[in-house]
Amino acid sequence: MNNSQQRGVTVRSQVRKAELIATGRKLFADTSYDALSMDDIAKHAGVAKGLIYYYFTSKRGYYLAIVEDSVAELVARAGGDTDLPNAERVRRTIDGYLYYAEHHRAAYRTIVTGGVGSDAEVLAIRDAVREELVATIAEGAYGRRALPPLARLALVGWLSGVEGATLDWIGALDAPDQPDRAVLGALLVRQLRATLMVIEEFVPECPAPPAPEGPFGQLGDLAPVTGSP
């Protein structure tokens, strides 16, 4: 097999693997992990069960690949728009995070709660995405990803509150009195602004970014993001 043929096989394999992950994301969005057998998954995917074992080794390996794919999408959506001014980038990060949670509720719950039981690998994936999101917020606020320990802890505490609020929000989105994404995003931005000011008090080398000019300037630029990221 020449190099061109090998590349063709590799591309087809990547496409097939991506298709299987996309199918799994849909299946696990509506059905619990334990309720799906490999036979069920193969039937829904329209492939032989052996093909799933070939790419993912086991049902658990398949599930972990789905979680990792979901995490990659969440991080990409939250961490985009790197060429924007810092304040706008922070708002976009929060809005992208909420947009993902709103439109991928089952995947979001899996990421935040650690998946099936206390699976150590899923928990490690969850911890990695938390670190990436904290670093993304830090970069938007301070222009750097690495922070002193106390400043990092403060942002981790804020993110934990974001996760709890978001879980509660997506669990009741069909209720008539639930806030929309823009309103919740503005609330979380306000809370972040307060956190950044507390960080400045305890960690002077991490000054809070100046509040922008405008009608929301004194409160930390709370104008909600409009539209979809």
C-alpha positions as CSV (number, residue, x, y, z in Angstrom):
1,M,0.0,0.0,0.0
2,N,1.5,3.3,-1.1
3,N,1.4,6.5,1.0
4,S,-1.6,7.9,-0.8
5,Q,-3.6,4.7,-0.1
6,Q,-2.5,4.8,3.5
7,R,-3.7,8.4,3.9
8,G,-7.0,7.4,2.3
9,V,-7.5,4.6,4.8
10,T,-6.5,6.8,7.7
11,V,-9.0,9.5,6.7
12,R,-11.8,6.9,6.2
13,S,-11.0,5.5,9.7
14,Q,-11.1,8.9,11.3
15,V,-14.4,9.6,9.6
16,R,-15.9,6.3,10.7
17,K,-14.7,6.8,14.2
18,A,-16.2,10.3,14.4
19,E,-19.5,8.9,13.1
20,L,-19.5,6.3,15.8
21,I,-18.8,8.9,18.5
22,A,-21.6,11.1,17.1
23,T,-24.0,8.2,17.3
24,G,-22.9,7.4,20.8
25,R,-23.5,11.0,21.9
26,K,-27.1,10.8,20.7
27,L,-27.6,7.4,22.4
28,F,-26.2,8.3,25.8
29,A,-28.1,11.6,25.7
30,D,-31.4,9.7,26.0
31,T,-30.3,6.4,27.6
32,S,-28.2,5.6,30.7
33,Y,-24.9,3.9,30.4
34,D,-26.0,0.6,32.0
35,A,-29.2,0.4,29.8
36,L,-27.2,0.3,26.6
37,S,-25.5,-2.9,25.5
38,M,-22.8,-3.1,22.8
39,D,-25.4,-5.0,20.7
40,D,-27.8,-2.0,21.1
41,I,-25.1,0.4,20.2
42,A,-24.0,-1.5,17.1
43,K,-27.6,-1.8,15.9
44,H,-28.2,1.9,16.2
45,A,-24.9,2.7,14.5
46,G,-25.7,0.2,11.7
47,V,-22.3,-1.6,12.1
48,A,-20.9,-4.9,13.3
49,K,-20.2,-4.9,17.0
50,G,-16.6,-5.9,16.2
51,L,-16.0,-2.5,14.5
52,I,-16.8,-0.7,17.8
53,Y,-14.4,-3.0,19.6
54,Y,-11.8,-2.4,16.9
55,Y,-11.8,1.4,17.4
56,F,-12.6,1.7,21.2
57,T,-11.6,-1.7,22.7
58,S,-14.6,-1.9,25.1
59,K,-17.9,-0.2,25.9
60,R,-16.1,1.8,28.6
61,G,-13.5,2.9,26.1
62,Y,-16.3,4.0,23.7
63,Y,-18.0,5.9,26.5
64,L,-14.7,7.7,27.4
65,A,-14.2,8.7,23.8
66,I,-17.7,10.2,23.8
67,V,-17.0,12.1,27.0
68,E,-13.7,13.4,25.6
69,D,-15.4,14.5,22.4
70,S,-18.0,16.4,24.4
71,V,-15.4,18.0,26.5
72,A,-13.4,19.1,23.5
73,E,-16.5,20.8,22.0
74,L,-17.3,22.5,25.3
75,V,-13.8,23.8,25.7
76,A,-13.7,25.0,22.0
77,R,-17.0,26.8,22.3
78,A,-16.1,28.4,25.6
79,G,-12.5,29.3,24.7
80,G,-13.1,30.8,21.2
81,D,-12.8,34.4,20.0
82,T,-9.3,34.8,21.3
83,D,-8.8,38.0,19.2
84,L,-11.5,39.9,21.2
85,P,-10.8,42.4,23.9
86,N,-10.5,40.8,27.3
87,A,-13.8,41.9,28.7
88,E,-15.7,40.8,25.6
89,R,-13.8,37.5,25.6
90,V,-14.8,36.7,29.2
91,R,-18.5,37.3,28.3
92,R,-18.2,35.2,25.2
93,T,-16.6,32.4,27.2
94,I,-19.5,32.3,29.7
95,D,-22.1,32.5,26.9
96,G,-20.4,29.7,25.0
97,Y,-20.3,27.6,28.1
98,L,-24.0,28.2,28.8
99,Y,-24.9,27.6,25.1
100,Y,-23.2,24.2,25.2
101,A,-25.0,23.3,28.4
102,E,-28.4,24.4,27.0
103,H,-28.0,22.4,23.8
104,H,-26.2,19.3,25.1
105,R,-27.8,18.8,28.5
106,A,-27.0,15.1,28.9
107,A,-23.3,15.6,27.8
108,Y,-23.0,18.6,30.2
109,R,-24.3,16.6,33.1
110,T,-21.9,13.8,32.4
111,I,-18.9,16.2,32.2
112,V,-19.8,18.1,35.4
113,T,-20.9,15.2,37.5
114,G,-18.1,12.8,36.5
115,G,-20.1,10.3,34.4
116,V,-20.9,6.8,35.5
117,G,-20.5,6.4,39.2
118,S,-17.1,7.5,40.4
119,D,-15.2,6.5,37.3
120,A,-11.6,7.8,37.9
121,E,-10.9,8.4,34.2
122,V,-14.1,10.4,33.7
123,L,-13.4,12.4,36.8
124,A,-9.9,13.1,35.5
125,I,-11.4,14.4,32.2
126,R,-13.8,16.6,34.3
127,D,-10.9,18.0,36.3
128,A,-9.0,18.7,33.2
129,V,-11.8,20.7,31.6
130,R,-12.2,22.7,34.8
131,E,-8.6,23.6,34.8
132,E,-8.8,24.6,31.1
133,L,-11.9,26.8,31.8
134,V,-10.2,28.5,34.8
135,A,-7.2,29.2,32.6
136,T,-9.4,30.6,29.9
137,I,-11.1,32.9,32.3
138,A,-7.7,33.9,33.8
139,E,-6.4,34.7,30.3
140,G,-9.4,36.8,29.5
141,A,-9.2,38.7,32.8
142,Y,-5.5,39.0,33.3
143,G,-3.9,38.2,29.9
144,R,-2.2,35.1,31.4
145,R,-3.2,31.6,32.2
146,A,-1.0,30.8,35.2
147,L,-2.2,32.4,38.5
148,P,-1.0,32.4,42.1
149,P,-2.7,29.6,44.1
150,L,-5.1,31.9,46.0
151,A,-6.3,33.6,42.9
152,R,-6.8,30.2,41.2
153,L,-8.8,28.9,44.2
154,A,-11.1,31.9,44.0
155,L,-11.8,31.2,40.3
156,V,-12.3,27.5,41.0
157,G,-14.8,28.5,43.6
158,W,-16.6,30.8,41.1
159,L,-16.6,28.0,38.5
160,S,-18.1,25.5,41.0
161,G,-20.9,28.0,41.5
162,V,-21.4,28.3,37.8
163,E,-21.6,24.5,37.4
164,G,-24.2,24.2,40.2
165,A,-26.3,27.1,38.8
166,T,-26.1,25.7,35.2
167,L,-27.1,22.2,36.3
168,D,-30.1,23.6,38.0
169,W,-30.9,25.9,35.1
170,I,-30.8,23.1,32.4
171,G,-32.9,20.9,34.7
172,A,-35.8,23.4,34.6
173,L,-35.5,25.1,31.2
174,D,-39.0,24.2,30.3
175,A,-40.4,26.0,33.3
176,P,-42.1,29.3,32.3
177,D,-40.3,31.5,34.8
178,Q,-36.7,30.3,34.0
179,P,-34.3,33.1,32.9
180,D,-32.9,32.8,29.4
181,R,-29.2,32.3,28.6
182,A,-28.5,36.0,28.3
183,V,-29.9,36.8,31.7
184,L,-28.1,33.9,33.4
185,G,-24.9,34.9,31.6
186,A,-25.2,38.5,32.9
187,L,-25.6,37.2,36.4
188,L,-22.6,35.0,36.2
189,V,-20.5,37.8,34.7
190,R,-21.6,40.0,37.7
191,Q,-20.5,37.3,40.1
192,L,-17.2,36.9,38.2
193,R,-16.6,40.6,38.5
194,A,-17.1,40.5,42.2
195,T,-14.7,37.5,42.4
196,L,-12.1,39.4,40.5
197,M,-12.3,42.3,42.9
198,V,-11.9,40.0,45.9
199,I,-8.9,38.4,44.2
200,E,-7.4,41.9,43.9
201,E,-7.9,42.5,47.6
202,F,-6.1,39.3,48.6
203,V,-3.7,39.0,45.7
204,P,-2.6,42.6,44.7
205,E,-0.5,41.3,41.9
206,C,-3.7,40.2,40.2
207,P,-5.6,43.5,39.8
208,A,-9.2,43.3,38.6
209,P,-9.5,44.5,35.0
210,P,-10.9,48.1,34.8
211,A,-14.7,48.3,34.4
212,P,-15.4,49.4,30.8
213,E,-17.1,52.7,29.9
214,G,-20.8,52.7,29.4
215,P,-24.1,52.2,31.2
216,F,-22.9,49.1,32.9
217,G,-19.4,50.3,33.6
218,Q,-19.6,50.7,37.3
219,L,-21.1,47.3,37.8
220,G,-18.5,45.5,35.6
221,D,-19.9,45.6,32.1
222,L,-22.9,43.4,32.4
223,A,-24.4,43.9,29.0
224,P,-25.5,40.3,28.0
225,V,-24.2,38.6,24.9
226,T,-26.8,38.4,22.2
227,G,-27.1,35.7,19.6
228,S,-25.4,32.3,19.5
229,P,-21.7,31.8,19.6
